[in-house]
Amino acid sequence: MKETEKGNIKPMTYKQIAEVLGISPESVRAIEFKALRKLRNQGKLDKFRDMCDGTWRDEGKGLGRNTK
């Protein structure tokens, strides 16, 4: 998105974003796709955490049950 002089926001194309960032338009599309996928999956992860009793932890080996 690009802000205009009056404060309005105009959407930018993949090509415009790519030129600003110095990457290919395909890379912009891929970054957007991955970000949107992560946001969608975050909602699923939040629902899963809500079902748990708060004793889950991540030790770099995936989620494991904290029995302490």
Biopython code that builds the backbone (N, CA, C, O; Angstrom):
import numpy as np
from Bio.PDB.StructureBuilder import StructureBuilder

atoms = [
    (1, "MET", "N", (0.845, -1.165, 0.000)),
    (1, "MET", "CA", (0.000, 0.000, 0.000)),
    (1, "MET", "C", (0.897, 1.236, 0.000)),
    (1, "MET", "O", (1.968, 1.265, 0.606)),
    (2, "LYS", "N", (0.421, 2.228, -0.689)),
    (2, "LYS", "CA", (1.185, 3.461, -0.835)),
    (2, "LYS", "C", (0.305, 4.630, -0.414)),
    (2, "LYS", "O", (-0.830, 4.761, -0.873)),
    (3, "GLU", "N", (0.839, 5.481, 0.467)),
    (3, "GLU", "CA", (0.060, 6.626, 0.940)),
    (3, "GLU", "C", (0.208, 7.785, -0.033)),
    (3, "GLU", "O", (1.310, 8.103, -0.480)),
    (4, "THR", "N", (-0.913, 8.408, -0.354)),
    (4, "THR", "CA", (-0.903, 9.562, -1.248)),
    (4, "THR", "C", (-0.757, 10.843, -0.435)),
    (4, "THR", "O", (-0.708, 10.804, 0.795)),
    (5, "GLU", "N", (-0.687, 11.979, -1.129)),
    (5, "GLU", "CA", (-0.506, 13.270, -0.457)),
    (5, "GLU", "C", (-1.627, 13.587, 0.524)),
    (5, "GLU", "O", (-1.392, 14.234, 1.545)),
    (6, "LYS", "N", (-2.826, 13.144, 0.229)),
    (6, "LYS", "CA", (-3.981, 13.449, 1.085)),
    (6, "LYS", "C", (-4.165, 12.407, 2.187)),
    (6, "LYS", "O", (-5.142, 12.470, 2.934)),
    (7, "GLY", "N", (-3.245, 11.454, 2.297)),
    (7, "GLY", "CA", (-3.348, 10.444, 3.344)),
    (7, "GLY", "C", (-4.120, 9.210, 2.940)),
    (7, "GLY", "O", (-4.256, 8.278, 3.732)),
    (8, "ASN", "N", (-4.632, 9.186, 1.709)),
    (8, "ASN", "CA", (-5.338, 7.997, 1.223)),
    (8, "ASN", "C", (-4.319, 6.902, 0.920)),
    (8, "ASN", "O", (-3.170, 7.186, 0.582)),
    (9, "ILE", "N", (-4.739, 5.682, 1.041)),
    (9, "ILE", "CA", (-3.849, 4.555, 0.776)),
    (9, "ILE", "C", (-4.261, 3.884, -0.531)),
    (9, "ILE", "O", (-5.424, 3.529, -0.723)),
    (10, "LYS", "N", (-3.284, 3.717, -1.429)),
    (10, "LYS", "CA", (-3.538, 3.055, -2.712)),
    (10, "LYS", "C", (-2.829, 1.711, -2.712)),
    (10, "LYS", "O", (-1.672, 1.628, -2.301)),
    (11, "PRO", "N", (-3.497, 0.660, -3.164)),
    (11, "PRO", "CA", (-2.837, -0.639, -3.260)),
    (11, "PRO", "C", (-1.721, -0.607, -4.301)),
    (11, "PRO", "O", (-1.799, 0.128, -5.286)),
    (12, "MET", "N", (-0.691, -1.404, -4.077)),
    (12, "MET", "CA", (0.426, -1.510, -5.021)),
    (12, "MET", "C", (0.389, -2.881, -5.676)),
    (12, "MET", "O", (-0.056, -3.854, -5.068)),
    (13, "THR", "N", (0.858, -2.955, -6.915)),
    (13, "THR", "CA", (0.939, -4.237, -7.619)),
    (13, "THR", "C", (2.180, -4.987, -7.144)),
    (13, "THR", "O", (3.068, -4.407, -6.520)),
    (14, "TYR", "N", (2.231, -6.291, -7.447)),
    (14, "TYR", "CA", (3.428, -7.080, -7.133)),
    (14, "TYR", "C", (4.654, -6.453, -7.791)),
    (14, "TYR", "O", (5.733, -6.408, -7.199)),
    (15, "LYS", "N", (4.479, -5.973, -9.012)),
    (15, "LYS", "CA", (5.599, -5.381, -9.745)),
    (15, "LYS", "C", (6.115, -4.124, -9.046)),
    (15, "LYS", "O", (7.326, -3.933, -8.938)),
    (16, "GLN", "N", (5.216, -3.271, -8.575)),
    (16, "GLN", "CA", (5.625, -2.060, -7.872)),
    (16, "GLN", "C", (6.355, -2.386, -6.572)),
    (16, "GLN", "O", (7.378, -1.777, -6.260)),
    (17, "ILE", "N", (5.837, -3.328, -5.830)),
    (17, "ILE", "CA", (6.479, -3.736, -4.571)),
    (17, "ILE", "C", (7.851, -4.326, -4.864)),
    (17, "ILE", "O", (8.817, -4.041, -4.157)),
    (18, "ALA", "N", (7.938, -5.154, -5.912)),
    (18, "ALA", "CA", (9.202, -5.787, -6.288)),
    (18, "ALA", "C", (10.256, -4.743, -6.626)),
    (18, "ALA", "O", (11.420, -4.891, -6.252)),
    (19, "GLU", "N", (9.857, -3.687, -7.331)),
    (19, "GLU", "CA", (10.799, -2.632, -7.686)),
    (19, "GLU", "C", (11.311, -1.900, -6.445)),
    (19, "GLU", "O", (12.493, -1.568, -6.363)),
    (20, "VAL", "N", (10.432, -1.651, -5.491)),
    (20, "VAL", "CA", (10.830, -0.968, -4.257)),
    (20, "VAL", "C", (11.801, -1.834, -3.456)),
    (20, "VAL", "O", (12.790, -1.334, -2.922)),
    (21, "LEU", "N", (11.514, -3.135, -3.376)),
    (21, "LEU", "CA", (12.326, -4.043, -2.566)),
    (21, "LEU", "C", (13.529, -4.620, -3.310)),
    (21, "LEU", "O", (14.434, -5.179, -2.691)),
    (22, "GLY", "N", (13.539, -4.487, -4.627)),
    (22, "GLY", "CA", (14.642, -5.024, -5.413)),
    (22, "GLY", "C", (14.606, -6.533, -5.544)),
    (22, "GLY", "O", (15.648, -7.188, -5.578)),
    (23, "ILE", "N", (13.393, -7.084, -5.617)),
    (23, "ILE", "CA", (13.212, -8.524, -5.806)),
    (23, "ILE", "C", (12.249, -8.744, -6.964)),
    (23, "ILE", "O", (11.702, -7.787, -7.511)),
    (24, "SER", "N", (12.040, -10.000, -7.338)),
    (24, "SER", "CA", (11.137, -10.284, -8.454)),
    (24, "SER", "C", (9.681, -10.247, -7.989)),
    (24, "SER", "O", (9.395, -10.471, -6.813)),
    (25, "PRO", "N", (8.766, -9.965, -8.911)),
    (25, "PRO", "CA", (7.347, -9.999, -8.558)),
    (25, "PRO", "C", (6.915, -11.389, -8.055)),
    (25, "PRO", "O", (6.044, -11.493, -7.192)),
    (26, "GLU", "N", (7.518, -12.440, -8.589)),
    (26, "GLU", "CA", (7.198, -13.788, -8.126)),
    (26, "GLU", "C", (7.605, -13.976, -6.667)),
    (26, "GLU", "O", (6.908, -14.653, -5.911)),
    (27, "SER", "N", (8.729, -13.382, -6.268)),
    (27, "SER", "CA", (9.157, -13.460, -4.865)),
    (27, "SER", "C", (8.171, -12.730, -3.957)),
    (27, "SER", "O", (7.883, -13.194, -2.854)),
    (28, "VAL", "N", (7.655, -11.594, -4.414)),
    (28, "VAL", "CA", (6.653, -10.850, -3.647)),
    (28, "VAL", "C", (5.420, -11.724, -3.454)),
    (28, "VAL", "O", (4.886, -11.814, -2.349)),
    (29, "ARG", "N", (4.969, -12.367, -4.524)),
    (29, "ARG", "CA", (3.797, -13.238, -4.446)),
    (29, "ARG", "C", (4.031, -14.386, -3.469)),
    (29, "ARG", "O", (3.149, -14.722, -2.679)),
    (30, "ALA", "N", (5.221, -14.988, -3.525)),
    (30, "ALA", "CA", (5.541, -16.110, -2.645)),
    (30, "ALA", "C", (5.577, -15.670, -1.178)),
    (30, "ALA", "O", (5.100, -16.386, -0.298)),
    (31, "ILE", "N", (6.141, -14.501, -0.927)),
    (31, "ILE", "CA", (6.192, -13.977, 0.446)),
    (31, "ILE", "C", (4.779, -13.731, 0.972)),
    (31, "ILE", "O", (4.467, -14.069, 2.114)),
    (32, "GLU", "N", (3.938, -13.147, 0.142)),
    (32, "GLU", "CA", (2.549, -12.898, 0.547)),
    (32, "GLU", "C", (1.837, -14.215, 0.844)),
    (32, "GLU", "O", (1.136, -14.331, 1.849)),
    (33, "PHE", "N", (2.015, -15.205, -0.028)),
    (33, "PHE", "CA", (1.363, -16.501, 0.149)),
    (33, "PHE", "C", (1.776, -17.138, 1.479)),
    (33, "PHE", "O", (0.930, -17.625, 2.228)),
    (34, "LYS", "N", (3.085, -17.131, 1.766)),
    (34, "LYS", "CA", (3.579, -17.731, 3.011)),
    (34, "LYS", "C", (3.061, -16.981, 4.240)),
    (34, "LYS", "O", (2.706, -17.597, 5.245)),
    (35, "ALA", "N", (3.021, -15.651, 4.154)),
    (35, "ALA", "CA", (2.540, -14.854, 5.282)),
    (35, "ALA", "C", (1.059, -15.123, 5.546)),
    (35, "ALA", "O", (0.651, -15.281, 6.696)),
    (36, "LEU", "N", (0.263, -15.174, 4.492)),
    (36, "LEU", "CA", (-1.163, -15.448, 4.659)),
    (36, "LEU", "C", (-1.401, -16.854, 5.198)),
    (36, "LEU", "O", (-2.298, -17.062, 6.016)),
    (37, "ARG", "N", (-0.607, -17.817, 4.746)),
    (37, "ARG", "CA", (-0.732, -19.187, 5.251)),
    (37, "ARG", "C", (-0.410, -19.241, 6.741)),
    (37, "ARG", "O", (-1.102, -19.912, 7.506)),
    (38, "LYS", "N", (0.637, -18.535, 7.148)),
    (38, "LYS", "CA", (1.001, -18.510, 8.565)),
    (38, "LYS", "C", (-0.095, -17.863, 9.407)),
    (38, "LYS", "O", (-0.391, -18.328, 10.508)),
    (39, "LEU", "N", (-0.693, -16.800, 8.894)),
    (39, "LEU", "CA", (-1.770, -16.143, 9.630)),
    (39, "LEU", "C", (-2.977, -17.061, 9.769)),
    (39, "LEU", "O", (-3.605, -17.108, 10.827)),
    (40, "ARG", "N", (-3.301, -17.787, 8.710)),
    (40, "ARG", "CA", (-4.416, -18.733, 8.781)),
    (40, "ARG", "C", (-4.122, -19.834, 9.779)),
    (40, "ARG", "O", (-4.985, -20.188, 10.582)),
    (41, "ASN", "N", (-2.913, -20.381, 9.739)),
    (41, "ASN", "CA", (-2.536, -21.461, 10.646)),
    (41, "ASN", "C", (-2.426, -20.987, 12.083)),
    (41, "ASN", "O", (-2.625, -21.779, 13.004)),
    (42, "GLN", "N", (-2.113, -19.716, 12.299)),
    (42, "GLN", "CA", (-2.010, -19.180, 13.653)),
    (42, "GLN", "C", (-3.347, -19.306, 14.361)),
    (42, "GLN", "O", (-3.392, -19.614, 15.552)),
    (43, "GLY", "N", (-4.433, -19.071, 13.645)),
    (43, "GLY", "CA", (-5.759, -19.218, 14.235)),
    (43, "GLY", "C", (-6.015, -20.639, 14.690)),
    (43, "GLY", "O", (-6.607, -20.853, 15.747)),
    (44, "LYS", "N", (-5.578, -21.615, 13.908)),
    (44, "LYS", "CA", (-5.732, -23.014, 14.289)),
    (44, "LYS", "C", (-4.885, -23.332, 15.506)),
    (44, "LYS", "O", (-5.319, -24.070, 16.389)),
    (45, "LEU", "N", (-3.668, -22.777, 15.562)),
    (45, "LEU", "CA", (-2.786, -23.008, 16.690)),
    (45, "LEU", "C", (-3.374, -22.395, 17.954)),
    (45, "LEU", "O", (-3.300, -22.998, 19.025)),
    (46, "ASP", "N", (-3.955, -21.210, 17.845)),
    (46, "ASP", "CA", (-4.578, -20.572, 19.002)),
    (46, "ASP", "C", (-5.735, -21.410, 19.538)),
    (46, "ASP", "O", (-5.890, -21.547, 20.751)),
    (47, "LYS", "N", (-6.550, -21.972, 18.639)),
    (47, "LYS", "CA", (-7.652, -22.826, 19.074)),
    (47, "LYS", "C", (-7.119, -24.052, 19.803)),
    (47, "LYS", "O", (-7.683, -24.466, 20.816)),
    (48, "PHE", "N", (-6.032, -24.639, 19.292)),
    (48, "PHE", "CA", (-5.426, -25.800, 19.914)),
    (48, "PHE", "C", (-4.919, -25.441, 21.312)),
    (48, "PHE", "O", (-5.144, -26.184, 22.268)),
    (49, "ARG", "N", (-4.243, -24.315, 21.427)),
    (49, "ARG", "CA", (-3.718, -23.882, 22.736)),
    (49, "ARG", "C", (-4.849, -23.637, 23.721)),
    (49, "ARG", "O", (-4.717, -23.939, 24.907)),
    (50, "ASP", "N", (-5.964, -23.089, 23.237)),
    (50, "ASP", "CA", (-7.107, -22.849, 24.114)),
    (50, "ASP", "C", (-7.665, -24.152, 24.670)),
    (50, "ASP", "O", (-8.173, -24.177, 25.791)),
    (51, "MET", "N", (-7.579, -25.235, 23.900)),
    (51, "MET", "CA", (-8.083, -26.533, 24.355)),
    (51, "MET", "C", (-7.164, -27.156, 25.401)),
    (51, "MET", "O", (-7.603, -27.975, 26.209)),
    (52, "CYS", "N", (-5.896, -26.771, 25.389)),
    (52, "CYS", "CA", (-4.932, -27.320, 26.336)),
    (52, "CYS", "C", (-5.050, -26.591, 27.666)),
    (52, "CYS", "O", (-5.696, -25.548, 27.760)),
    (53, "ASP", "N", (-4.430, -27.141, 28.674)),
    (53, "ASP", "CA", (-4.510, -26.526, 29.998)),
    (53, "ASP", "C", (-3.356, -25.577, 30.291)),
    (53, "ASP", "O", (-3.163, -25.180, 31.441)),
    (54, "GLY", "N", (-2.582, -25.204, 29.264)),
    (54, "GLY", "CA", (-1.520, -24.236, 29.442)),
    (54, "GLY", "C", (-0.192, -24.829, 29.854)),
    (54, "GLY", "O", (0.720, -24.082, 30.209)),
    (55, "THR", "N", (-0.044, -26.146, 29.822)),
    (55, "THR", "CA", (1.212, -26.762, 30.256)),
    (55, "THR", "C", (2.053, -27.236, 29.084)),
    (55, "THR", "O", (2.956, -28.054, 29.262)),
    (56, "TRP", "N", (1.769, -26.733, 27.885)),
    (56, "TRP", "CA", (2.557, -27.127, 26.719)),
    (56, "TRP", "C", (3.794, -26.258, 26.616)),
    (56, "TRP", "O", (3.776, -25.098, 27.028)),
    (57, "ARG", "N", (4.872, -26.808, 26.068)),
    (57, "ARG", "CA", (6.109, -26.050, 25.885)),
    (57, "ARG", "C", (6.788, -26.502, 24.608)),
    (57, "ARG", "O", (6.519, -27.594, 24.106)),
    (58, "ASP", "N", (7.654, -25.674, 24.090)),
    (58, "ASP", "CA", (8.402, -25.993, 22.874)),
    (58, "ASP", "C", (9.877, -26.007, 23.228)),
    (58, "ASP", "O", (10.424, -24.986, 23.644)),
    (59, "GLU", "N", (10.523, -27.148, 23.070)),
    (59, "GLU", "CA", (11.939, -27.288, 23.405)),
    (59, "GLU", "C", (12.787, -27.476, 22.161)),
    (59, "GLU", "O", (13.878, -28.041, 22.249)),
    (60, "GLY", "N", (12.320, -27.019, 21.002)),
    (60, "GLY", "CA", (13.069, -27.204, 19.780)),
    (60, "GLY", "C", (12.894, -28.588, 19.179)),
    (60, "GLY", "O", (13.424, -28.870, 18.105)),
    (61, "LYS", "N", (12.159, -29.450, 19.859)),
    (61, "LYS", "CA", (11.908, -30.809, 19.375)),
    (61, "LYS", "C", (10.423, -30.972, 19.040)),
    (61, "LYS", "O", (9.911, -32.088, 18.953)),
    (62, "GLY", "N", (9.754, -29.851, 18.855)),
    (62, "GLY", "CA", (8.322, -29.900, 18.645)),
    (62, "GLY", "C", (7.636, -29.690, 19.982)),
    (62, "GLY", "O", (8.299, -29.495, 21.000)),
    (63, "LEU", "N", (6.328, -29.728, 19.983)),
    (63, "LEU", "CA", (5.595, -29.528, 21.220)),
    (63, "LEU", "C", (5.695, -30.784, 22.080)),
    (63, "LEU", "O", (5.583, -31.906, 21.585)),
    (64, "GLY", "N", (5.902, -30.578, 23.346)),
    (64, "GLY", "CA", (5.958, -31.698, 24.269)),
    (64, "GLY", "C", (5.212, -31.362, 25.529)),
    (64, "GLY", "O", (5.050, -30.190, 25.866)),
    (65, "ARG", "N", (4.768, -32.344, 26.206)),
    (65, "ARG", "CA", (3.979, -32.147, 27.426)),
    (65, "ARG", "C", (4.924, -31.832, 28.572)),
    (65, "ARG", "O", (5.878, -32.572, 28.813)),
    (66, "ASN", "N", (4.672, -30.757, 29.268)),
    (66, "ASN", "CA", (5.466, -30.375, 30.441)),
    (66, "ASN", "C", (4.863, -31.055, 31.655)),
    (66, "ASN", "O", (3.747, -30.727, 32.058)),
    (67, "THR", "N", (5.572, -31.983, 32.233)),
    (67, "THR", "CA", (5.039, -32.749, 33.357)),
    (67, "THR", "C", (5.534, -32.241, 34.697)),
    (67, "THR", "O", (5.238, -32.841, 35.730)),
    (68, "LYS", "N", (6.276, -31.152, 34.701)),
    (68, "LYS", "CA", (6.795, -30.607, 35.974)),
    (68, "LYS", "C", (5.725, -29.934, 36.755)),
    (68, "LYS", "O", (5.985, -29.422, 37.844)),
]
sb = StructureBuilder()
sb.init_structure("model")
sb.init_model(0)
sb.init_chain("A")
sb.init_seg("    ")
for serial, (resi, resn, name, xyz) in enumerate(atoms, 1):
    if name == "N":
        sb.init_residue(resn, " ", resi, " ")
    sb.init_atom(name, np.array(xyz, "f"), 0.0, 1.0, " ", f" {name:<3s}", serial, name[0])
structure = sb.get_structure()
